[in-house]
Amino acid sequence: MPYPILQKTIASAAVIAIIYLIFHLLKFYAKQTQKKFGIRKSRYFATRRLLTTLSMILSLLALFLIWNVSLKNVWISATGILAMIAVAFFAVWSLIGNILAGIILYFTSPFKIEDTIEVMPDNIRGTVMAINTFYTVLLTEEMNYINVPNSMFFQKYIQVLKNRPAVLRPTDEE
């Protein structure tokens, strides 16, 4: 029984080696053509990416045929995995967006802690108390806290109110 497995392994290695050599030669000729005719490097790199992708797809298809893998089952598995990835990506998109927005706010500093800002056109106004990973904490004139998602600062207009006195922090006596 080990002979069919050995034969399939040898056939797999041979097919992969042949595909690698053919596409390596095609990439070489593409580079020579790019140099000969002065084609832009961006076109050469696009051609190279296309050749690499085709070689990977052709290698996988050849291995599926050698090992008698059902393409129907592979397709069902691949679409199922892609669907799960899409659902997971959609579920965490808001979370990732707020984290990235928080990082950008940290490095670009459009406003600082203790600046009084207004988020327009929503008329959310307050003093910046903290810039966290997911949200920025504002203290309103009525001494209420508002947690503004960081991604909102990239979707709305932000006005930093320089002439207004900052809202005071609540004291321990209140």
VENJO-V118451 format. One record per backbone hydrogen bond with DSSP energy under -0.5 kcal/mol. NH is the residue of the N-H (numbers start at 1). CO is the residue of the C=O. If there is no record, write none. Layout:
nh-><NH:NH>
co-><CO:CO>
//
This chain:
nh-><4:5:6:7:8:9:10:11:12:13:14:15:16:17:18:19:20:21:22:23:24:25:26:27:28:29:30:31:32:33:34:35:36:37:38:39:44:45:46:47:48:49:50:51:52:53:54:55:56:57:58:59:60:61:62:63:64:65:66:67:68:69:74:75:76:77:78:79:80:81:82:83:84:85:86:87:88:89:90:91:92:93:96:97:98:99:100:101:102:103:104:105:106:107:108:109:114:115:117:117:118:119:120:120:123:124:125:126:127:128:129:130:132:132:136:137:138:138:139:140:140:143:146:148:148:149:150:152:153:153:154:155:156:157:159:160:161:161:162:174>
co-><1:1:2:3:4:5:6:7:8:9:10:11:12:13:14:15:16:17:18:19:20:21:22:23:24:25:26:27:28:29:30:31:32:33:34:34:40:41:42:43:44:45:46:47:48:49:50:51:52:53:54:55:56:57:58:59:60:61:62:63:65:64:70:71:72:73:74:75:76:77:78:79:80:81:82:83:84:85:86:87:88:89:92:93:94:95:96:97:98:99:100:101:102:103:104:105:128:112:115:126:159:124:118:157:119:119:123:117:139:115:137:137:130:135:148:130:136:146:127:138:144:140:138:136:146:147:134:149:149:150:151:152:152:120:118:158:116:159:160:171>
//
